[in-house]
Amino acid sequence: MQEITEQSTAKSVMVDGVNIHYHEAGQGVPLVLIHGGGPGAGGWSNYSKNIAPLSKHFRVITPDLPGFGSSDVKPVGSAMPEWYATKMGQFLDVLDIDKAHFIGNSLGGMVTLRLAMDRPEKVDRMMLMGPGGSMPMFSQFPTDAIMTLLFFYDGEGPSFERLKGFANQFVYDPSAITDDLLEGRMKAALQPHIVENPPMRPTAGMVMEEVWRDKRLTTLPHETMILWGREDKVMPMDMAMPLLKQIPRARLFVMPQCGHWMQWEHADEFNSVVNNFLGAA
């Protein structure tokens, strides 16, 4: 049986001229986990507590989005999330996967939604965890955490303390953020090709799409679970409402005493919810 470690599960593939690094473990129905857009984010760092448990039931595939981790950079000015959604659809094509379940956190949730609208046949069930692309009904937005994410490489520039302050906003209990996690993310964030072209930095010509305004949401056929941490300081929980109202087969799961990283803070319960919703044997 394959030992599930960061090194043993690492793979890469060329997708339309872009090298995409990913982790793969398990067998059966494909389940794609897409990470968020914070500094130093990547597939393994975001889902290290979930890959092994979920791989007992699914073929778990966890890519580094271009511009993150060990994947190639994202072109400057490319539309968000359209460019990422296109690449994720092509990624499945290259792996010869007709259809997969998806879990998307934050940026990953927005990418998953766009892929479901552009190529609905590629998505089976989807779980959107604090997804981007919506708008809060009552809360102030963008949040301080989002502003830090967008401009982490500007001003005073990246630093461990700045990253720690950002990461502490991700969770309900900051003690859940370990120095090992931060050191790994800092190392990833300081890779020269990422420093030169930060994937989330707003640039001239870059379109940040308001996914919640897309009329195709109302015709999505997919069974959908929207998950939110009640104390999310990155994407306020009331951002769920425009998506919940429009996606026909959506339901909402709220985790108490939880921030933006449900899969990290409440890993065991999160894994159980995933298995139940996706019909694990």
Backbone bond lengths (Angstrom), bond angles and torsions (degrees), N, CA, C in turn:
res aa  C-N    CA-C-N  psi(-1)  N-CA   C-N-CA  omega(-1)  CA-C   N-CA-C  phi
1 M - - - 1.466 - - 1.534 109.54 -
2 Q 1.318 117.18 137.23 1.451 122.36 -177.49 1.529 111.14 -64.71
3 E 1.338 115.41 129.88 1.464 119.39 172.36 1.525 108.17 -75.63
4 I 1.332 115.29 128.57 1.452 118.94 -173.51 1.526 109.39 -95.64
5 T 1.329 114.65 97.57 1.454 122.42 175.73 1.523 108.24 -129.83
6 E 1.330 115.36 169.31 1.460 119.02 178.62 1.526 111.08 -59.42
7 Q 1.333 116.31 -39.74 1.460 120.09 -177.49 1.530 112.07 -75.75
8 S 1.327 116.84 -42.62 1.470 119.50 -173.75 1.515 113.34 -70.54
9 T 1.318 118.02 -22.23 1.464 121.23 -176.84 1.522 112.66 -99.94
10 A 1.331 118.08 -1.82 1.464 121.88 -173.23 1.523 111.87 -73.88
11 K 1.316 116.10 134.91 1.461 123.52 176.65 1.530 108.52 -145.29
12 S 1.319 116.52 171.62 1.456 120.60 173.30 1.514 109.35 -151.32
13 V 1.320 115.76 157.68 1.457 121.37 -178.11 1.523 108.22 -151.84
14 M 1.326 116.97 147.67 1.460 121.68 175.57 1.516 109.80 -87.26
15 V 1.317 116.15 127.18 1.466 122.50 -178.86 1.526 108.22 -124.96
16 D 1.316 116.68 103.05 1.461 122.08 179.09 1.527 110.99 50.94
17 G 1.343 116.09 46.06 1.452 121.65 177.22 1.514 115.15 84.28
18 V 1.337 117.72 1.24 1.462 122.04 -179.38 1.528 108.73 -114.40
19 N 1.332 116.61 125.84 1.459 119.94 176.96 1.523 109.50 -79.84
20 I 1.329 116.06 122.08 1.463 121.45 178.78 1.523 108.55 -114.12
21 H 1.316 114.85 120.48 1.456 122.54 176.55 1.529 108.24 -88.67
22 Y 1.328 116.78 142.33 1.465 119.35 -179.94 1.519 110.30 -154.58
23 H 1.326 115.31 167.95 1.459 122.81 174.80 1.522 108.14 -116.78
24 E 1.330 115.27 142.88 1.467 119.99 -179.27 1.518 109.74 -138.49
25 A 1.335 115.27 133.92 1.460 120.80 178.59 1.524 108.95 -152.48
26 G 1.330 116.11 145.58 1.461 120.85 176.77 1.513 113.24 89.41
27 Q 1.316 113.90 177.73 1.464 122.13 -178.65 1.518 109.45 -136.17
28 G 1.323 115.03 166.87 1.458 120.09 175.95 1.511 111.99 105.70
29 V 1.331 116.40 -147.69 1.459 122.45 -177.53 1.534 109.13 -64.19
30 P 1.335 118.12 129.17 1.473 119.77 -179.45 1.530 111.92 -66.41
31 L 1.316 115.18 138.56 1.459 123.61 175.67 1.520 107.29 -131.97
32 V 1.330 116.79 115.52 1.463 122.30 -177.66 1.522 108.94 -100.64
33 L 1.329 116.16 127.04 1.460 122.96 178.05 1.523 108.61 -107.81
34 I 1.326 117.52 119.48 1.463 121.20 -178.14 1.529 109.50 -113.33
35 H 1.322 115.95 126.41 1.460 122.93 -174.73 1.515 112.48 -79.10
36 G 1.340 114.84 175.25 1.451 122.10 177.26 1.516 112.93 -89.12
37 G 1.346 115.54 -170.33 1.454 120.56 -170.81 1.513 115.50 -108.84
38 G 1.332 118.77 16.26 1.454 120.74 -179.06 1.518 112.69 -68.67
39 P 1.338 117.53 160.58 1.468 120.68 178.52 1.519 111.91 -56.51
40 G 1.327 116.09 129.66 1.456 121.00 179.23 1.500 114.81 77.95
41 A 1.320 117.56 8.33 1.470 120.26 -179.06 1.521 110.63 -65.93
42 G 1.321 115.23 156.86 1.455 122.82 176.16 1.506 109.05 -172.33
43 G 1.291 116.49 168.11 1.458 120.02 -176.43 1.512 113.18 -59.89
44 W 1.338 116.72 -48.51 1.460 118.91 -175.69 1.524 111.57 -69.50
45 S 1.337 117.56 -44.96 1.466 119.62 -176.53 1.523 111.84 -63.61
46 N 1.317 117.39 -34.61 1.462 120.17 -179.36 1.518 113.21 -77.46
47 Y 1.330 117.02 -31.27 1.465 119.78 -171.63 1.527 113.42 -123.18
48 S 1.338 117.16 23.87 1.465 119.56 -176.39 1.525 113.22 -63.19
49 K 1.336 117.60 -23.78 1.466 120.93 179.03 1.532 113.16 -89.15
50 N 1.327 116.41 -0.13 1.461 120.06 -172.85 1.523 113.68 -120.70
51 I 1.326 116.97 -27.51 1.461 120.46 -172.71 1.523 111.48 -59.75
52 A 1.326 117.28 -51.53 1.471 119.69 -177.82 1.523 112.65 -64.18
53 P 1.351 119.88 -49.15 1.473 119.07 179.14 1.530 113.12 -60.75
54 L 1.334 117.28 -41.71 1.462 119.38 -177.74 1.527 111.90 -73.09
55 S 1.338 116.76 -25.75 1.465 119.79 -179.52 1.531 112.36 -70.68
56 K 1.320 117.79 -9.82 1.461 120.32 174.29 1.525 111.22 -69.73
57 H 1.320 116.12 -19.02 1.466 120.81 -175.75 1.528 113.64 -122.99
58 F 1.338 117.78 -19.00 1.456 121.33 -172.96 1.531 110.81 -137.69
59 R 1.308 114.81 162.21 1.461 121.39 167.97 1.524 106.18 -85.01
60 V 1.303 116.89 97.41 1.463 122.31 -172.89 1.529 109.64 -87.14
61 I 1.326 115.85 126.27 1.458 123.11 -179.08 1.526 107.60 -125.85
62 T 1.332 115.72 122.35 1.460 120.84 -171.79 1.524 109.96 -127.17
63 P 1.328 118.32 92.96 1.469 120.25 -176.66 1.528 113.09 -81.11
64 D 1.321 115.38 154.28 1.459 121.92 162.15 1.522 106.08 -88.37
65 L 1.319 117.48 117.46 1.457 118.88 175.17 1.526 109.73 -59.38
66 P 1.317 118.49 145.34 1.467 120.21 176.70 1.528 111.18 -53.31
67 G 1.331 114.62 132.93 1.457 120.33 -174.64 1.511 112.49 99.00
68 F 1.323 116.69 -6.84 1.460 121.95 180.00 1.526 109.71 -128.76
69 G 1.327 115.37 157.35 1.455 120.15 173.98 1.512 112.55 56.34
70 S 1.334 115.08 -130.28 1.464 121.30 -176.67 1.517 113.19 -104.83
71 S 1.318 117.54 11.11 1.464 120.95 176.80 1.522 110.60 -83.38
72 D 1.341 115.64 165.83 1.462 120.39 175.65 1.526 110.84 -64.48
73 V 1.319 116.29 169.49 1.456 121.35 -179.98 1.528 110.88 -77.04
74 K 1.325 114.70 162.89 1.458 122.43 174.66 1.528 108.31 -93.57
75 P 1.326 118.58 138.02 1.465 119.97 179.16 1.527 111.92 -58.93
76 V 1.322 116.59 138.20 1.460 121.81 177.56 1.524 109.58 -61.12
77 G 1.330 115.95 134.09 1.461 120.70 176.22 1.509 115.49 84.49
78 S 1.340 118.07 0.66 1.466 119.88 -179.09 1.527 110.92 -70.41
79 A 1.321 115.78 145.38 1.464 121.79 -175.53 1.521 110.77 -66.40
80 M 1.336 115.16 142.21 1.458 122.04 178.87 1.530 108.90 -118.97
81 P 1.309 118.99 127.58 1.464 127.52 4.89 1.538 114.45 -97.31
82 E 1.333 117.52 11.21 1.461 120.16 -173.17 1.522 112.64 -53.88
83 W 1.348 116.94 -46.48 1.469 119.23 -176.15 1.522 110.37 -63.16
84 Y 1.330 117.13 -43.78 1.461 120.46 179.34 1.524 111.26 -64.29
85 A 1.321 117.39 -41.89 1.463 120.61 -179.41 1.526 110.70 -62.69
86 T 1.325 116.15 -40.43 1.465 119.75 177.09 1.521 110.57 -60.63
87 K 1.328 116.26 -44.97 1.462 120.14 -178.72 1.530 111.28 -66.36
88 M 1.318 118.38 -36.15 1.465 120.19 179.25 1.529 111.08 -69.19
89 G 1.318 116.92 -35.89 1.466 119.24 174.85 1.517 111.26 -65.24
90 Q 1.335 116.54 -43.28 1.459 120.70 177.29 1.526 111.49 -66.23
91 F 1.325 116.89 -34.75 1.463 122.77 176.65 1.533 110.01 -57.97
92 L 1.335 117.25 -45.82 1.464 120.49 176.84 1.525 110.92 -63.99
93 D 1.323 116.11 -39.18 1.469 119.47 179.21 1.531 110.53 -60.09
94 V 1.323 116.78 -46.31 1.461 121.01 -178.18 1.528 110.81 -63.88
95 L 1.330 116.87 -35.73 1.464 120.68 178.35 1.526 112.10 -82.20
96 D 1.333 116.52 2.39 1.467 122.68 178.76 1.532 111.35 59.52
97 I 1.324 115.18 42.55 1.464 121.69 177.38 1.525 108.08 -106.74
98 D 1.318 116.52 117.20 1.458 120.74 -178.41 1.521 112.10 -72.38
99 K 1.337 116.27 -39.21 1.461 120.93 -175.54 1.518 108.78 -155.84
100 A 1.354 116.33 146.54 1.461 120.55 -179.47 1.519 109.94 -146.00
101 H 1.334 115.49 152.99 1.452 120.49 165.03 1.524 108.00 -72.81
102 F 1.335 116.15 153.37 1.465 120.36 179.08 1.519 110.76 -132.76
103 I 1.332 115.16 140.32 1.459 122.51 164.66 1.518 106.38 -121.09
104 G 1.325 116.71 126.01 1.454 120.69 179.73 1.512 110.73 -127.99
105 N 1.325 116.45 126.37 1.465 121.97 178.53 1.524 109.58 -103.59
106 S 1.338 117.45 125.08 1.455 122.67 173.25 1.536 110.63 59.59
107 L 1.330 118.50 -114.91 1.470 120.61 174.16 1.523 110.52 -53.25
108 G 1.335 117.06 -40.66 1.465 120.79 179.89 1.516 113.13 -62.35
109 G 1.336 117.04 -32.24 1.461 119.98 176.52 1.514 111.46 -69.16
110 M 1.324 116.28 -39.65 1.459 121.00 178.02 1.528 110.48 -65.58
111 V 1.328 116.36 -40.50 1.464 120.62 177.58 1.522 110.52 -63.98
112 T 1.325 116.41 -42.56 1.466 120.55 179.09 1.520 111.28 -61.05
113 L 1.324 116.44 -43.80 1.472 120.26 179.07 1.521 111.03 -61.64
114 R 1.317 116.80 -44.09 1.463 119.80 -179.05 1.528 110.67 -65.63
115 L 1.329 117.60 -39.61 1.458 120.69 176.85 1.525 110.59 -62.97
116 A 1.336 117.26 -41.20 1.459 120.77 179.86 1.526 111.52 -62.94
117 M 1.336 116.99 -32.53 1.462 120.00 178.23 1.520 111.68 -79.65
118 D 1.336 117.08 -38.52 1.464 120.50 -177.10 1.525 112.24 -76.38
119 R 1.349 115.88 -41.84 1.463 120.75 -176.74 1.533 108.87 -136.48
120 P 1.311 116.66 70.73 1.472 120.43 -173.62 1.519 113.78 -58.73
121 E 1.307 117.58 -23.90 1.465 120.57 -178.57 1.525 112.37 -71.30
122 K 1.346 117.85 -16.71 1.459 120.82 -178.41 1.532 113.05 -85.92
123 V 1.324 116.75 -13.89 1.459 121.38 -174.10 1.526 109.91 -111.23
124 D 1.321 116.13 128.08 1.462 121.91 174.74 1.529 107.76 -89.85
125 R 1.312 118.94 -105.79 1.460 121.26 173.11 1.532 108.76 -93.15
126 M 1.327 115.79 150.04 1.462 118.31 179.19 1.519 110.78 -133.26
127 M 1.340 113.14 144.09 1.451 121.88 178.43 1.527 107.25 -122.15
128 L 1.323 116.29 120.51 1.456 123.00 -173.64 1.520 108.21 -110.68
129 M 1.329 116.74 109.78 1.457 122.11 -172.68 1.528 109.99 -103.50
130 G 1.347 115.93 105.41 1.461 119.65 -176.57 1.512 112.13 51.86
131 P 1.350 118.30 49.05 1.468 119.74 -171.14 1.521 113.31 -69.92
132 G 1.329 115.53 149.88 1.444 121.32 169.90 1.518 109.90 -77.68
133 G 1.322 115.32 178.00 1.457 120.15 176.00 1.503 114.68 91.02
134 S 1.345 117.65 1.74 1.450 120.24 178.37 1.532 109.22 -113.54
135 M 1.323 116.19 -169.64 1.458 121.55 -178.40 1.518 108.60 -143.68
136 P 1.341 118.37 130.72 1.466 119.74 179.31 1.524 111.74 -68.78
137 M 1.304 115.54 149.60 1.460 120.25 -179.11 1.524 111.51 -85.74
138 F 1.338 117.32 -27.63 1.460 120.33 -175.59 1.530 113.29 -131.07
139 S 1.325 118.51 -28.64 1.451 122.66 -172.19 1.523 112.20 -80.34
140 Q 1.332 115.28 158.17 1.461 120.59 175.93 1.524 109.32 -74.20
141 F 1.335 115.38 138.68 1.459 120.38 -179.86 1.523 108.40 -152.47
142 P 1.332 119.23 139.91 1.461 127.18 5.09 1.528 112.84 -73.94
143 T 1.301 115.82 149.15 1.456 121.99 179.39 1.523 110.48 -75.61
144 D 1.334 115.66 167.42 1.466 119.67 176.77 1.530 110.91 -59.08
145 A 1.344 116.01 -38.50 1.459 120.07 -179.88 1.524 111.46 -62.77
146 I 1.320 116.83 -41.01 1.465 120.28 178.89 1.524 110.35 -65.03
147 M 1.327 117.70 -40.34 1.460 120.13 178.80 1.526 111.27 -63.90
148 T 1.342 116.61 -39.01 1.460 119.75 175.94 1.514 110.61 -63.65
149 L 1.324 116.76 -42.19 1.471 121.71 179.96 1.529 110.73 -60.04
150 L 1.320 116.94 -44.99 1.458 120.70 -176.27 1.525 112.71 -69.63
151 F 1.340 116.38 -32.46 1.469 119.40 -171.61 1.533 112.00 -122.19
152 F 1.332 116.72 28.87 1.457 121.99 -178.05 1.529 111.97 -60.05
153 Y 1.319 116.93 -32.87 1.458 121.40 -175.54 1.534 112.65 -92.92
154 D 1.324 116.73 -0.23 1.458 120.69 -177.72 1.530 110.29 -103.25
155 G 1.314 117.25 178.86 1.457 121.41 177.70 1.517 111.07 61.49
156 E 1.338 115.77 -121.68 1.465 120.69 -179.40 1.516 112.48 -70.81
157 G 1.326 116.63 -11.04 1.457 120.94 178.08 1.519 112.76 81.77
158 P 1.320 116.75 174.50 1.467 120.96 -176.79 1.520 111.90 -70.29
159 S 1.320 115.71 141.79 1.461 121.77 175.32 1.522 108.37 -152.02
160 F 1.326 116.11 160.39 1.463 121.02 179.98 1.523 110.40 -61.74
161 E 1.338 117.08 -43.00 1.462 120.25 -178.50 1.524 111.27 -65.93
162 R 1.322 116.59 -37.81 1.461 119.96 178.44 1.527 110.38 -66.78
163 L 1.324 116.32 -40.35 1.457 120.40 177.21 1.525 110.86 -64.90
164 K 1.336 116.76 -41.29 1.465 120.07 179.92 1.524 110.90 -63.52
165 G 1.320 117.31 -42.70 1.458 120.13 177.48 1.514 112.04 -61.80
166 F 1.329 115.45 -39.12 1.469 119.78 177.13 1.523 110.68 -65.85
167 A 1.331 116.94 -47.05 1.459 120.89 -177.42 1.522 111.77 -64.25
168 N 1.320 117.46 -33.81 1.461 120.07 179.15 1.525 112.09 -64.39
169 Q 1.335 116.79 -23.74 1.465 120.01 176.54 1.528 111.84 -78.69
170 F 1.328 115.89 -11.22 1.457 120.31 -178.76 1.522 112.99 -77.56
171 V 1.317 116.43 -21.88 1.463 119.83 -168.81 1.522 111.27 -126.80
172 Y 1.323 115.65 157.73 1.459 122.05 175.03 1.516 110.23 -71.26
173 D 1.333 116.80 -41.27 1.457 123.03 -178.51 1.523 108.69 -115.61
174 P 1.346 118.00 103.88 1.464 120.15 -176.79 1.521 114.50 -59.41
175 S 1.339 118.27 -19.53 1.462 119.54 178.49 1.524 111.53 -65.71
176 A 1.335 117.06 -14.50 1.465 120.99 177.67 1.525 111.69 -72.13
177 I 1.323 117.16 -16.89 1.461 121.74 179.93 1.521 108.75 -89.55
178 T 1.302 117.53 111.48 1.464 122.54 -176.77 1.523 110.90 -91.14
179 D 1.333 115.83 156.50 1.468 119.80 176.14 1.523 111.36 -62.79
180 D 1.337 116.76 -34.28 1.466 119.78 178.05 1.522 110.83 -60.66
181 L 1.332 116.22 -43.63 1.460 120.16 178.65 1.526 110.34 -62.28
182 L 1.328 116.14 -46.17 1.460 120.18 -178.31 1.524 112.03 -64.72
183 E 1.328 116.25 -40.46 1.465 119.88 179.62 1.523 110.98 -64.06
184 G 1.327 116.20 -39.27 1.460 119.55 177.48 1.512 112.17 -65.59
185 R 1.332 116.35 -41.62 1.464 119.69 179.40 1.525 111.36 -69.94
186 M 1.336 116.54 -35.80 1.458 118.93 178.95 1.524 110.55 -65.51
187 K 1.323 116.48 -41.66 1.460 120.53 177.89 1.529 110.49 -60.68
188 A 1.338 116.40 -42.90 1.467 120.07 178.96 1.520 111.21 -66.49
189 A 1.339 116.90 -39.76 1.458 120.93 -177.23 1.522 112.58 -68.11
190 L 1.336 117.21 -25.25 1.463 121.17 -175.83 1.523 113.41 -95.86
191 Q 1.320 117.58 8.87 1.461 118.70 174.18 1.530 108.91 -60.29
192 P 1.317 117.47 133.60 1.473 120.37 -172.70 1.526 114.12 -53.48
193 H 1.336 117.72 -40.53 1.469 118.64 -176.86 1.526 111.53 -69.42
194 I 1.344 117.35 -24.94 1.463 120.53 178.16 1.525 110.36 -82.54
195 V 1.343 116.83 -39.96 1.463 120.22 176.67 1.520 110.36 -60.01
196 E 1.327 116.17 -38.67 1.466 120.97 -179.35 1.517 112.17 -69.62
197 N 1.341 116.65 -31.49 1.465 120.40 -176.38 1.529 109.05 -141.00
198 P 1.342 118.22 73.78 1.470 120.19 -179.99 1.526 111.02 -59.74
199 P 1.324 118.12 128.77 1.462 120.49 -171.56 1.522 114.78 -66.76
200 M 1.348 118.11 -26.28 1.461 120.19 -176.31 1.531 113.45 -101.39
201 R 1.320 117.66 -2.55 1.466 119.53 -179.26 1.528 110.26 -66.97
202 P 1.328 118.67 126.76 1.472 120.14 176.08 1.528 110.33 -63.39
203 T 1.308 116.57 133.64 1.461 121.43 179.99 1.515 109.78 -132.62
204 A 1.309 115.54 162.72 1.464 121.15 179.39 1.528 109.92 -58.60
205 G 1.298 115.70 130.52 1.461 121.04 178.28 1.513 114.76 86.05
206 M 1.326 117.11 -9.22 1.463 120.16 -179.08 1.529 109.98 -76.32
207 V 1.319 116.09 128.47 1.460 122.11 179.41 1.521 109.07 -101.87
208 M 1.342 117.09 121.63 1.453 121.95 174.07 1.527 106.80 -103.19
209 E 1.325 115.57 104.23 1.457 121.49 -170.06 1.529 112.52 -73.78
210 E 1.301 115.93 140.81 1.465 122.28 171.76 1.529 107.45 -89.80
211 V 1.316 114.69 86.76 1.462 120.11 -173.61 1.523 111.51 -58.57
212 W 1.317 117.20 -33.87 1.465 120.47 -176.28 1.535 112.50 -63.25
213 R 1.326 117.44 -17.98 1.461 120.70 178.39 1.533 112.79 -87.08
214 D 1.323 117.96 -8.35 1.462 120.82 -176.12 1.528 110.11 -72.70
215 K 1.316 116.18 121.08 1.465 121.14 -175.86 1.523 112.51 -65.00
216 R 1.335 117.08 -18.19 1.462 119.44 -179.79 1.523 112.51 -67.92
217 L 1.329 117.17 -17.95 1.467 119.72 177.38 1.526 111.21 -56.15
218 T 1.315 116.70 -35.81 1.465 120.75 -174.49 1.526 113.10 -74.08
219 T 1.317 116.99 -7.77 1.470 119.89 -179.26 1.523 112.31 -116.45
220 L 1.336 117.32 5.63 1.466 119.36 -179.47 1.530 109.98 -63.18
221 P 1.333 117.49 130.76 1.465 120.06 -178.26 1.528 113.78 -90.08
222 H 1.317 118.34 -3.36 1.456 122.07 -167.91 1.533 112.81 -79.43
223 E 1.331 114.92 139.90 1.457 119.73 167.14 1.525 107.34 -65.55
224 T 1.325 116.07 125.44 1.460 120.81 -171.02 1.521 110.63 -131.56
225 M 1.322 116.17 134.70 1.464 121.01 169.97 1.519 108.50 -117.94
226 I 1.320 115.62 123.70 1.454 122.70 173.92 1.524 106.95 -96.87
227 L 1.337 116.33 123.39 1.456 120.86 -178.89 1.523 109.57 -113.78
228 W 1.344 116.45 137.87 1.455 118.92 179.98 1.517 110.57 -143.64
229 G 1.308 115.71 137.98 1.453 121.26 169.08 1.517 108.86 -78.39
230 R 1.323 116.61 130.29 1.471 119.99 -174.99 1.526 111.93 -59.96
231 E 1.332 116.45 -33.94 1.464 120.92 -177.57 1.529 112.71 -100.96
232 D 1.306 117.63 27.75 1.466 121.85 -178.77 1.530 110.24 -61.95
233 K 1.345 116.64 119.67 1.458 121.99 178.95 1.522 112.27 -97.37
234 V 1.318 116.63 -6.24 1.461 120.80 -179.54 1.523 110.07 -92.65
235 M 1.314 115.73 -55.56 1.459 123.30 175.18 1.533 107.29 -119.19
236 P 1.339 118.65 102.73 1.466 120.24 -177.18 1.523 111.81 -56.83
237 M 1.340 114.86 147.87 1.455 120.57 -172.38 1.527 113.28 -61.69
238 D 1.347 117.86 -27.32 1.467 118.62 -179.18 1.525 112.33 -71.41
239 M 1.347 117.53 -5.02 1.457 119.75 171.95 1.525 112.02 -69.30
240 A 1.327 116.69 -14.42 1.463 120.14 178.41 1.525 111.83 -68.84
241 M 1.329 117.38 -28.51 1.465 120.51 -168.44 1.527 114.54 -62.96
242 P 1.339 120.40 -46.75 1.468 118.71 179.13 1.529 112.90 -60.15
243 L 1.333 117.22 -34.41 1.464 120.26 179.08 1.522 110.77 -75.36
244 L 1.322 116.31 -43.04 1.462 120.55 -179.97 1.519 111.09 -62.23
245 K 1.312 116.71 -36.64 1.466 121.67 -178.91 1.532 111.40 -68.37
246 Q 1.334 117.07 -33.80 1.460 119.78 -170.21 1.527 114.77 -98.48
247 I 1.322 118.74 -35.21 1.468 120.19 -175.86 1.529 108.31 -76.96
248 P 1.320 118.24 116.82 1.472 120.73 -169.37 1.524 115.10 -55.96
249 R 1.331 118.04 -40.29 1.469 120.42 -172.52 1.524 111.58 -110.43
250 A 1.336 115.54 32.21 1.464 120.76 -178.38 1.517 110.87 -91.49
251 R 1.331 114.45 145.43 1.454 121.81 169.97 1.523 107.31 -133.19
252 L 1.344 116.80 159.88 1.451 121.90 -174.15 1.522 110.70 -116.16
253 F 1.343 115.59 131.49 1.469 122.54 175.45 1.523 107.49 -118.98
254 V 1.341 116.14 122.07 1.460 121.61 -178.60 1.520 109.51 -112.88
255 M 1.342 116.21 128.74 1.454 122.09 179.19 1.529 109.58 -103.74
256 P 1.354 118.02 121.33 1.463 119.96 178.27 1.519 111.62 -75.22
257 Q 1.328 115.30 158.39 1.466 122.28 -178.67 1.533 110.59 48.88
258 C 1.318 113.58 53.12 1.472 120.32 -174.16 1.520 108.94 -149.16
259 G 1.331 115.45 137.39 1.444 121.44 176.65 1.521 112.01 -96.86
260 H 1.319 115.87 -136.49 1.469 122.18 -172.71 1.526 112.69 -84.94
261 W 1.321 116.50 -10.84 1.459 121.67 -173.83 1.522 111.24 -116.49
262 M 1.303 116.68 64.42 1.462 121.15 -178.59 1.523 111.47 -56.87
263 Q 1.322 116.83 -39.66 1.462 121.16 -176.40 1.523 112.09 -66.50
264 W 1.311 117.85 -16.12 1.462 123.14 179.38 1.525 111.32 -100.00
265 E 1.357 116.05 -49.13 1.464 120.49 -176.09 1.530 113.03 -71.46
266 H 1.306 115.98 -34.42 1.471 120.86 -177.00 1.529 109.05 -130.38
267 A 1.325 114.73 54.46 1.464 120.90 -171.01 1.520 112.81 -57.79
268 D 1.319 118.30 -46.25 1.464 120.35 -176.08 1.523 111.52 -62.96
269 E 1.332 116.54 -46.24 1.464 119.08 179.70 1.522 110.71 -68.33
270 F 1.317 116.63 -38.88 1.460 120.29 177.00 1.520 110.87 -58.87
271 N 1.333 117.01 -47.72 1.461 120.34 -179.46 1.520 111.09 -61.18
272 S 1.321 116.65 -38.41 1.469 120.98 178.44 1.521 111.11 -65.44
273 V 1.324 116.59 -43.25 1.471 120.65 178.93 1.519 110.18 -62.62
274 V 1.328 116.80 -41.98 1.458 120.92 177.99 1.522 111.05 -59.87
275 N 1.326 116.31 -50.26 1.466 120.49 -178.85 1.517 111.49 -59.40
276 N 1.322 117.14 -41.85 1.465 120.40 -178.89 1.519 110.93 -66.83
277 F 1.348 116.80 -45.35 1.452 119.11 -176.59 1.529 112.39 -68.93
278 L 1.323 115.84 -35.01 1.468 119.54 -177.43 1.536 112.53 -90.03
279 G 1.319 116.74 2.10 1.454 120.01 173.88 1.504 114.02 71.43
280 A 1.358 116.76 41.90 1.457 119.73 177.53 1.513 111.14 -61.13
281 A 1.319 115.67 140.16 1.466 120.00 -179.01 1.523 109.92 -70.09
